[in-house]
């Protein structure tokens, strides 16, 4: 292994550690997709709960998964988990009230 260190073309003083760009200096780097999907998920889950529409409840689960998949690890997970649990409860409640399979809306 020590023989390879002599043939290493990298210069030790030129190696810089990667630092992700901060969103404070450049707000265009912040992705609003998780927030929009979180809001859509809450709206669809409320429609699924109040109007007993199964397809709204399933869309809410889908939006919650997209919000979770696109979120950063530094974001607060309480709101995301509450949206996910609300969408799951909308699916469960809509099937408890009417256990028939979902009929197409057309």
N, C-alpha and C positions, 0 to 999 in steps of 0.2 A: 504494500500500500504506500510506502514512503517513496517508492520510485515514481509513482504517478503524480506526486505533489510537485515534482520538478517540471513535469510536462503540462501542468495545469495552466492554460492560457489566461485564466481570469485574473484580474488585478484586484487584490483584497481591498484596496482603498476606494475602488469604484463600485463596490457592492452596496446598494441602498435597499433598506427594508421598505416594502410596499405599505403605503398609508392610504386608505380609501379617502376620496375627496369628501370634505365635510359638506353637509347640506345647508349649514348656516351661510356659507359664502356663496353657494350656488343652489338656490331653491329649485331649479329645474331638475335636479337629480332625484328629488323625492317623488316616489311613485304613488299616485292616489288610488290605484286599483283596489288594494285591500279595503280602504275606507268605503269606496263606492259599493263594493260587493257586500261589505258588512251591512251597510244601510239597506241595500236591496234585499238582503236576506231577512232583515228584521221586518221590512214592509211585507214581503211575501209570506213570512211566517204569521204575521198578524192577520193577513187576509185568509190564510189557511185556517187559523184558529177561529176567527170571527165568522167567516162566510162558509166554513166547512168545505173548502175547495182543496181536494187532495193534490192536484197538480201545483197549486201555489205552495203547498207545504214541501213538495219534492223540489221545486225550484229554490226554495229557501235553503234546503239542505245543500243543494248544488252550489249556491252562492256562498254559503258558509265554508264549504271546502275550498273554493277558489280564493276566498279571503284568507284562509289559513295557509294555503300553499304560497300565496304571494306576499305574505307578511314577513317582516324582518324579525330577527330574534330579539332585537332591542325594544320592540314595541310592547305596549301593555297588552297582556293576553286576557285580562278580565273581560273586556268588552267583546272580544272575539269568542271566548268560551260561552258567554251569556247568549250571544247570537246563535252559536251552534246548538246550545241546549234548548233555546226557544224554537229553533227550526225542527229539532228532533221531537220536542213535545208537540209541535203542530202536526207532525206526521202521525205520532202515536194517538193523539186525541181525535184526529180525523178518521183513523181506522177503528178506534174504539166506538165512536158514535155510529159509524156505518162500515161494517166489516166487508162489504162487497168490494170486488176489485174496482179499480179506478176506470171509469168509463171515459172514452175520448170526448173532448169538449165539443166536437162538431156533430 
